[in-house]
Amino acid sequence: MDTLPLPFIVFFFITLLHTSSASDLACRSTCGSLQVHYPFGTGYGCGSPRFQPYVTCNSDQLLLTTHTGSYPVTSISYRDSTITIAPPYMSTCNSMQQSPNLGLDWASPFQLGPSIFLLLSCAPPTSSLTIKGSPFCDTSSSHLCASIYTCPSVVNFGLPLFPPTNTCCVYSPANFNSKDELDLHAMKCLGYAPIASFQDSPTDPSKWQYGVTLKYTNGAFDDYYMNNKCNTCEDGGGVCGYSPPSNSFVCVCNNGFNTSTDCYNNYNPIQDYEDLVGSSTSLPTWKIWVGPLAALVFCLVAW
């Protein structure tokens, strides 16, 4: 039988090799302009396994995904253990629009942080709005409604310029409802403007930082690896990750090798051999495939 053309075989080999090598670079320390450190990761096998299903890097945009949608992460405070998200359908001074519910997942490591929601275009008067019989609007902060209602984009709700503030509600919940959602329909409002910071301009809504602040918790498992392994890994230029299915700790090094410790002396493929050889994700994928692929090429040529 005729053998396969040698150029085809070489192309096939290089393509598989390149694809496998690219996967070794999946864990990165940045996503767009954001520095990504433990417990966050840029993809599968990166960061903490508790965070990976919810936070990933997609086209240089760090995203938080919940049962209500995907939300861009605009900032991370590792000191305060908080992130700020910018829901695509939130309102700002420059752009106001109707919003779907915003929700978190109970199983996720995220909880609502110190955020202020300005609920917009609500059924008047907002002072009479209640949740389970209890008023939820903070009437002492109604000046915030007066400020945001100076923004011309209020007309997007069908409101006139400088509308009465009795259709706006200042809402500062400790938590969302029983579904872990901000349920605008139940609150009889059309949209919301979340304020993450007033930027030292409490009366100028055009300068406010809009977004929802969320707290996150690592948990005992993550604290153990942060204190004992991850700091050392990151100090050596590595990225903290995990090896499925056991989710054991892995330090991903920029030279293509993974290790169970750190990247300081990771130039030597023999280092930590006894720890690494037992896990298929501990060695670079391309080195694992070299033997089988070489055997395949030899068989195809001989055939």
BELUR-V930395 format. One record per residue. PHI is phi as a letter, one per 20 degrees, with the letter a starting at -180 (* if undefined). OMEGA is omega in degrees with one decimal (none if undefined). Layout:
BEGIN
PHI_OMEGA, PHI_OMEGA
END
This chain:
BEGIN
*_-179.1, f_176.4, f_176.9, f_179.3, g_-178.1, g_178.7, g_179.1, f_-178.6, f_179.9, f_179.1, f_179.6, f_-179.3, f_-177.6, f_179.5, f_178.4, f_-179.2, f_-179.4, f_179.2, f_-180.0, f_-179.3, f_-178.6, f_-179.1, f_179.0, f_-178.6, e_-174.8, f_-179.8, e_-178.6, c_179.0, e_176.6, c_170.9, c_-171.3, m_-179.8, e_-175.7, e_170.3, f_-176.7, d_178.8, c_177.1, g_13.6, e_-179.0, e_178.3, b_-176.8, e_-179.9, a_-178.3, f_-178.6, n_-178.0, d_179.8, m_179.4, e_178.5, f_176.9, f_-176.3, e_-171.7, g_179.7, f_-173.3, d_-177.5, c_178.7, b_177.0, d_-178.4, c_-179.6, l_178.4, m_174.5, c_177.2, f_-174.4, c_168.1, d_-178.6, d_176.7, c_-178.7, f_179.2, d_178.0, q_178.2, d_-172.3, c_178.0, f_174.2, e_-175.9, e_178.7, b_176.4, c_172.3, d_179.1, f_178.0, f_-177.4, e_-176.9, l_178.1, c_169.5, c_174.5, d_178.6, d_178.9, c_179.1, g_-176.4, g_-175.8, d_174.1, f_176.4, d_173.7, c_178.0, f_-177.0, e_-175.2, b_177.7, d_-174.9, b_175.0, f_-172.8, c_169.7, f_179.0, f_174.2, d_-176.2, b_173.8, d_177.9, d_-178.3, g_-176.1, f_-176.6, f_178.2, e_-175.1, d_174.2, c_179.2, f_178.5, e_-178.2, f_-177.9, c_174.3, d_177.1, d_170.0, e_179.1, e_-168.3, d_178.1, l_179.8, e_175.7, f_-178.1, e_-9.5, e_-176.7, f_177.9, f_-178.9, e_-179.9, f_-177.7, c_169.7, c_-176.7, l_175.6, n_-178.1, d_176.3, f_-178.0, d_179.2, e_179.3, e_-176.4, f_179.8, f_180.0, d_-176.7, f_178.0, f_176.2, f_176.4, f_178.6, f_-179.6, f_-175.5, f_178.4, f_169.9, e_-179.5, f_-178.3, g_-175.9, f_176.1, f_-179.3, f_177.6, f_175.8, e_-175.7, n_178.1, e_175.1, f_173.3, f_-177.3, l_-178.1, f_176.5, f_-175.3, f_-179.6, f_172.3, d_-179.5, c_-176.4, c_174.6, e_-172.4, c_-179.1, c_-175.0, f_171.4, f_178.2, b_172.9, e_-176.8, f_-175.8, f_175.3, e_-176.5, l_-178.9, c_165.7, e_-171.9, e_-176.3, f_-179.9, f_179.1, f_-180.0, e_177.1, m_178.0, c_-176.6, e_-176.2, b_178.4, b_174.0, c_-179.9, e_-177.7, d_176.7, e_179.8, b_176.6, e_176.4, l_179.4, m_178.0, c_-173.4, f_-179.6, d_-178.9, d_-176.1, f_178.0, f_-179.4, d_-179.4, f_171.7, e_-176.7, e_179.5, q_-179.1, d_178.4, e_179.2, c_173.4, e_174.7, c_178.6, c_-179.0, f_-174.6, n_-175.1, f_-179.3, g_-177.1, f_178.2, f_-179.3, g_-177.2, f_175.9, f_-176.0, f_-170.1, d_-174.6, c_-168.6, f_178.1, g_178.7, f_179.1, f_-177.3, f_177.2, f_179.0, e_178.4, n_180.0, e_176.9, c_-177.1, f_178.8, b_-177.8, b_-176.4, d_176.7, f_2.0, e_-177.3, f_-178.6, m_176.9, f_-175.0, f_175.7, c_173.2, d_-176.8, e_-175.3, d_-174.4, f_177.6, e_176.8, n_178.9, d_172.9, d_-177.0, b_177.3, e_-177.9, c_-176.7, b_-174.7, d_-175.9, g_-178.1, d_-171.1, e_177.7, f_-174.3, e_-178.3, f_-177.5, e_-177.4, g_177.9, l_-173.7, g_-176.7, f_178.0, f_-170.2, e_-169.4, f_-177.2, f_-176.3, c_-178.7, f_-179.8, e_-178.7, e_175.5, d_178.2, g_-176.3, g_-176.4, f_179.5, f_177.3, f_-174.6, e_-175.0, g_-178.4, f_179.8, g_-178.8, f_177.7, f_177.8, f_178.8, f_178.9, f_-179.8, f_-179.8, f_-179.3, f_179.7, f_-178.9, f_-179.2, f_none
END
